[in-house]
Amino acid sequence: MDSDPSQIPVEPIPFEQGLTHFAQSLRGRAKIVAIGSSSTVGHGNIKPYPERLLSFLQAGYPNARITMVNQGIGGQEAPLEFQRFDTDVIAEKPDLVIWQVGTNAIWQSPNSNPPPPSFDETTGAIRNGLVKLRDETQADVILMDLQYVPAVLTPSKKAKAIAMVEAISELARNARVNVFRRFAFMKGLYEVEQVSFDRMVESADEHRLHDSDWATHRVAWAMKLAIVGGVDKARSLVAAPSLPSQAS
């Protein structure tokens, strides 16, 4: 699903599911675990999105005690991240899990040592991970898809990148979890706000893969907007009075 924003600044596509458990946890202590690769742990001297997101959420929910555990490891993809779930995610007893996936399976060269996981290995690990999170935690789950940057938009990679974005969306829909549609959001920045890739990509990154400080800030703010929308959706469902049944 591509972003089709009708206004500037571009805003994220809203979550389909309410963040029910996270909304409840905001009454007291709320723990977020972010797992993923370099977009999560950070690259270079750029402050990564989880730390920015935490600050935004703490400001938005000042009465809640929100913490963030950053479990990103640069270069990893869903199969290796899934292997870390017991120690790095489940053991933390999170209220919200943000799992950033899909980029390295598309971007990394097959000649890398070790080679990246295949498309099917990656989607299979995402599927298994979502089942494990459902069965072993009460946490709400957000998948974060790929960044819209030159490294994944080359002629040899673009079709695979779009297919991965679509696969992540389908996996999330089947598992009834949310997707933060980073690919669509950043595409909106590029096409609607007409922000150049030179501004969106870290200037020192020869691969043209990693988000700049500016883009990381925008992505983190967009994630905050999407999470607030998910919390509001969950609260509105709880507050809505039940409709009286009608006699047949």
N, C-alpha and C positions, 0 to 999 in steps of 0.2 A: 504494500500500500504506500503510494507516494504521497508526500505532503502536498496539499493544494491550498496554501494559506491565502486568505483574502485580505490580509492586512500586514503592515510592517509596524513593529518588528515581528518576524516569524515566531510562531509559538509551536510547542510540541503537539503532536497528535495525542488527544486525551486517552487515558487508560480505559480499557473496556470493563475491567473488574474493579470493584471497590477494594481498598486496602483495609479489610475488616479487622484483622488481628493487629496490624500496626496502629490503626486508629484507636483501638482499645488500649494499647500499650502506652499511648501518649498521655494517659491519665497519670502515669507514674514514670517508670523506667522503660525506655525503648532502645533496643539494641539493633543496629544495622550491621550486617556483614556484607562487604563488597569483595567479590572474588572475580578474577580475570587475569589479564596479561598487562602489558605496559600501559594501556589506557587507564588501568586501575591503580597499579603501583606507582605510576608516574615515569616520566622520561626526561632525562637531562635535569635542568634546574626548575622545571615547570611544576608548580604545585598541582597534584592530581585532583581529579574531580571529586573523589570521596571526601576529602578534607574540606573542599569548598562547599559541597552539598551539606555537610554536617553544620557548618557555620550558618548557612541559609536556613536550615530547618530549626536550629536552635533559636535563631532570631524570630522565626515564624511561630514557634511553639515554646515560648519562654518558660512556661510552667512545667514542661516535660523535661525529664533528664535523659537526653538522647546521647548515645555513644555510637561510635563508628569503629569497626574493626576492618582494617584494610588487609586483605589476604591476596593481593595481586602478586604475580610473579611474571616478569617480563619474558616474552617468547612462548609462553605456554598456550595450550588450546584445550578445548573441553575435555578430551580423554584424560589428560594429566590432571586437570583441575578436579574432575570427578573423583580421581583417586585420592584427593586431599579432603574430600567432603567430611569424612568422619572426624578428623582432627581439626580442620580449619573452619568448618561451617557448623556441623551438627553439634560439636562439643561447646560451641559458643552460645547455644540456645538463643538464636536470633529471633527477633520479631519481624524483621524484613531482610530478605536476601536479594542483592543485586548481582546478577551473574552476567558479566560482559564476555561475549563469545563470538566466534565466527571469523574474525579477521585473519588470524595467523594461518588457518587452513587454506585461505585464499591467497594470501600474500606471499607466504614463505615458499622458497624454491623447492621443487622436488629433489634437487641435488643437495639440499642442506643435510647436515649430519648432526643429529638424526633427521630424517625427512619428516615433513609435517604429516599429520593424520589426513586421511582421505576425507572427502566430503561425507561419505556414509559413516565413517568412524566418528566424525565430529557430530553429525546429527544424532547418531545412536547414543553417544555419550550425553548429549543434551537431554534426550528423551529419558535415559536412565537416571540422570541427575534430577530431573523434575519429579520422577516417581519417588526417588529417595527423599527429596525434600517434603513431598506430600505425606509420605508414610512416617517419617521420623522427626518432623518438626511441625509446629503450628504456624510457621512463618508465612507471611505473604511473600511472593516471588516476583521479581522483575527481571526479564532478560533484556540486556542491552545489545543491539545488533551493531553492524559494522560502521566505521566512520566513512564519510563520503569525501575521499581524498584521491589525488592522482595515483597513488601506489596501487589502489584496487580498481582503478578505472581505466587501466591500460587495455588495448585491444584483446590481449590474451587472458585478462582477468575479469573484465567487466561483467560478462554474462554469468560467470561463476559467482561473482559477488552478489549480483541481483538474485540469483537462485538461492544463495545462502540466506539472504534477507527474507525471501519468501518462505524458505524452510523453517527459519526461526519463528516467523509469524504463525505458521501452521502448527508447529510443535507447541507454542504457547497457547494457541486457541484450543487445541485438543486437551491440554492440561489445565485449562481455565486459569492461566496466569497472564500477567501483563507483559507487554514489550515496550521498552523505551526505544522508539524508532529513531535512533541517532542518524541512520543513513538518510531517512526522509527529512529530518530536521536540518541536517547540514546541507542537503541538496537545496532546501528552501533558502538557506543563507546564501548559497552560491547563485541560485537562479532568480530568486525574488528580491533579496536585499542586494544582490550583485556584489557580494564580498568575494574578493579574489582569493585564489588558492594560496597566493603568497602571504596573505594575512591569516588564512585558516590553518596553514601548515607551519610547523616549527622551522624556523629559518635555517637552523644548523643540521636539519635532517636531510641527508643526501637521498634517502629513499622516498621522500615526499609522502610519508606514512603517518607521522605522529602529529596530533593536534597542537596548534600553537597555544600560548598562554591565553590569548584572546578567545580562541575557539573553545578551549577547555572551560573557561569562565562561562561562556554562553551555554555550553552543553550542561554544565552543572546547574545553572540557573533554570534551564529548560526542564531538567530532571526534577528540580524542586517544584516547579509549577505542576508537573505531571503528578508528583506524589501528593501535593496538596489537593489536587483534583480528585485523586483516588481516595484520600481520607474523607473529603467532603461527600463523595459518592457513598462511601460506607456509612457515614453518619446520617445521611439523608434517608437511606434505606431503613436504618434503625428507628429514626424519628417518625417515619411515615406511618400514619394510622392504618390499620388493616381495614380493608373494605368489607362491609357487611355482605354476607352471602345472600344471593337472591333466590327466592323460592321458584321452583320450576313450574 
